[in-house]
């Protein structure tokens, strides 16, 4: 992680330490801030469906990881409650996919995100993911002051 905020980076490091699935995917965190994250991964042969294209579940998982990192970057445990995805273009083995999550709106309890998944190099849109999250009161680092709660009331 090279571009971010210390709290968001610490939260994502903690999350990744316990997230075997994102590690199996090969997710690399490029940037993270409270409310945004950019991650990437390479599509491997074992990630394709019977048509030779990246399985939709793999692309969904990459977008979901970006959403999780972006939404938890505020410092509070945040859980996904609703997601939808569209696939305008296929991804194939060897493609490097980049997922960029951005917070579109937020209240004390709910936040809404858009995640764009593109093919690196061509910037072709491979997937458009929209997700809503629930913000709990539980801090990732409970012994530290919860700045996100103070800002959001």
N, C-alpha and C positions, 0 to 999 in steps of 0.2 A: 504494500500500500504506500503510495507516494504522495497522494493529494488528499488531504482530509483534515479532520479535527481530532485532537487527541482522544476525547471521550468516544466518538464514533469508531475510531480505529481500535480502541481497546475492546469495545463491545463486539465488534466483528471478529477480532482475534479470539475472544472467548467463545463466541458462537461457532466459529470454524473448528475450534478444538473439540467440540462435542458433536459436530455435524459430519458423520462419516459419509453420508450420501453426497454432499457437495464436494467433499474431498475426492470421492470416487469419480464424480463427473469431471474433475480436474478444474474446478472453478478457481480462477485467479482474480483477486480483488485489485482493480486498477485504481479506484478512487472511492472514497466514502466520506460523507458529511451527514449531519443530522438532516434527514429528509431526502437524501439522494445517494445513489451508489452506482458504480459502473463495474461490471464483472465480465470475464470472458472465459471461454473454454473451446477446445478443439473437438469436433465431432469425430468419434472413433468408429471403427467398423462394427463393434458390438452395440452401437447406439442406433442402428438403422432398422427400419421395418422391412416387411416383405417386398416393398417396392424399391428398396435401395436408397431411401431418403431418411433423414434423421427422424426418429420417432417423435411424434408430437409431445409425448410425455417428457422427453428429454429437454426439448425447447421450453416447455412449460416449467420444468424444474429449474432451468437456468434463470428464467424470468422471476420465478418465485423466490429464488435465493437473492436476486438483486432487490426485490421488494422487501424481504426480511432484513437485509443489511441496512437498507435505507430507512425503513420504519423504526428499527430498533436503535438506530444511531443517535436518537434523542436521549437515550439512557434508560428508558423504561421498557419493560418487557411488553412487546407488541405482537399480537397474534392475527393471522389472516382470517377473515370471516367470509369473504366472497371474492371470487376471481373469475375472469373470462379472458379468452384468448382467441385471436384469429391468426391464420397462417397464410399470408399473401404470396409467399415464395418458399420453395423447398430449400433445405440445407442438406449437404451431402458429406460423406466421410472426407476428412481433411479440411473442411471449412472451419474457420475460426469464427465463432459467434460472440458478439458483444451485446450485453444487456445493460441498458441504462435506465434506472428507476428514478422518477421525479415525483415528489409530493405535489399534488395539484390543489388539495384543500385539506384542512384539518380543524378539528375541534378538540376539546379536552379528551374525549373518548374515541372518536372515529377519525380516520384519515383516509384519503383516497389517492391512489398512485397510478401513474401510467408508466409502463415499462416498454421500451422499444428494443427489439432484438434485431440486430443487423449482422450482415456478413461482412467481416473485417476486410478492408481492401476495396470493396465495391460499394459499401454502405447500402446494399440492397436490404430492404425491410423484409425480414424473415417471419417476424411475429409481432403482433401488437397485443399487449397484455394490460388489463386493467384490474386493479385489486383494491379492496377495502380492508382496513385493519382496525382492530380494537386495541386501544392503549390501556394497559392495566396500570395500577398504582405501584406495582412492584418494580423497584430499580434493579438494574443489572449489577450495580455496585452499591448495595444498601447502606454501607457505612460512609458513603460520600454524600454530600449535599446534592439533592435532585434539582438541578437547574432547569430541566425541562418542565417539571411540575410548577416551579415558581413562575416561569414565563407564561405557561398556558393556564394558569389559574387553578 
